[in-house]
Amino acid sequence: MTTEAKPGYVRCEMAFPVRSYQLLEHPDSPALRVLAIQTEDGPVALLMNKEIAETIGHALLGIAKRMLEKSDLS
């Protein structure tokens, strides 16, 4: 059975913790980068240009500033 995503949400079957990442140059285009993320289920590769890399970077920094530390949870 397939369930459609609710408006404003991304449908995801599983969410795996990130084990590691690499930011690699694209071999055929110097204007692109590959964000390679290693998960328990295997690698995920995302191709991005400078604008997208900057947008994701700013978003992640904003999220990280608002996140609790592990020590805050005990």
Buried (B, 14 or more C-beta within 10 A) or exposed (E): EEEEEEEEEEEEEEEEEEEEBEEEEEEEEEEBBBBBBBBEEEEEEEEBEEEBBEEEEEEEEEEEEEEEEEEEEE
